[in-house]
Amino acid sequence: MRKPLILVPTVLAGLLMLTGCDAINEASSTLDKAEVCTKALSAAGFSPDLSNPAGAVEEAQRKAEELRGLADQTSDADLQRELRETADQIGSLEQSDVSPADVVGWSNRKLEQVTQLTQACG
């Protein structure tokens, strides 16, 4: 009868260790908020090259994908939302936006979204 009593604490200890390992694995697969925000604000600082509209659109798509990837690497729900919305805004750049007359409107919308992202990082 004593063997089952010894077995119960051993099994419980094993379960606790497995649970702890899962938590550690989950934490290591996410970046901390400061790191995500630093990378996100760098990507969100994108400005289109008016002399190369096609290249500007491609770069905007790369920056948008980078922001979406960062959203997947954080567990902060508000930050995830703002990262995705900023990615959508930057990714919305079209060649017709890459002109001196039209880039101002796109840039103003992006600035509003980056301000919200900055607040989520605060």
N, C-alpha and C positions, 0 to 999 in steps of 0.2 A: 504494500500500500504506500510505502514511502516513495517509491520510484515515480508514480504519477504526480506527487506533490513537487518533486524536483523538476519534472518535465514541464510543468505549467510555467514556472518562472523563466525557464530557458526558452520556451516557445514565445512567451510575451516579449522577452528581451530581443529575440530575433525579429519579431514583427516591428518593434519600435525602431530597430536599426534599419530595416527596409524602408519604413516610412521616412525616416530621417534622410536616407540616401535619395529617395524620390524628391524630397524638398530641396536637397542640395543640387540635384541634377536640374530641377526646374529653375532654380535661382541662377545656375551657371549658364542656362540657355537664354537668359534675358540680360540686357545691359542695364546699368543703373541709369537713373533719370538724367543725371548730369551729363553722362557720356552720350546718351541719345540726343539730348538737347543741343549739345555742342555740335554734333554731326548734322543734326537737322537744320540748325540755324545757318550752318555753312552751306548746305545744299540749297536752302531757301533763299540765300543771297544771290542766286542766279539772276543775271541780267542778259537779255537776248542781244546777240551781235547783229546790229542793224545792217551790216554789210553782207551778211550771210544768212538770209531768212531760212533756208532749208536746214542749215547747220544749227541754227538757233532752235528750231523746232525739235530736232534730234536731241540736242543737249537738254532741252526742257523735259523731254520724255525720260532721259536718263536720270535727271534730278528727281522727277516724280517717282520713278521706280525705286530710287535710293530712299526716298521718304517713306514709301510704302513698306519697304524692307525694314526700316527702323520702327515703324508702327508694329510690325510683327515681333520685334525684339524687346518690347517694353510691356509691363503688366499694368501700367497706369492707363485706365480707360479714357480719361479726359485727354491725355497726351496722345493716345492712339487715334482718337477722333480728330484732333487738330492736325496731326501728321497726315492723316488720310485726306482731310479737307485741303490742306496746303498742297499735297501731291496733286489733287484734282485741279486746283487752281493753276499750278505751274504747268501741269500736263495739258491744260486747255489752250496753250499757246498754239496759234495757227500762223501760217506764213503771212496771211493778210494782216496779222497783228504786228508784224515786224516791219514797221515803217515809222518814221518820226511822228506822224499824225496819230497813229493808232496805238503805238506802244504805251503811251501815257495812260490810257484807260486800263489796259491790261496790267500795267505796273501798279496803278492805284489799287486795283482789286487784289493784287498779290500782296501789297503792303498791308492792307486791312487783314488779310488772312495770316500773314507773318506776325502781325501784332497779336492776334489771338493765340498763335503758337507760342510766342514769347511769354504771354500770360500763363499758359498751361505749364510752361517750364519753370515759372517763378515759384 
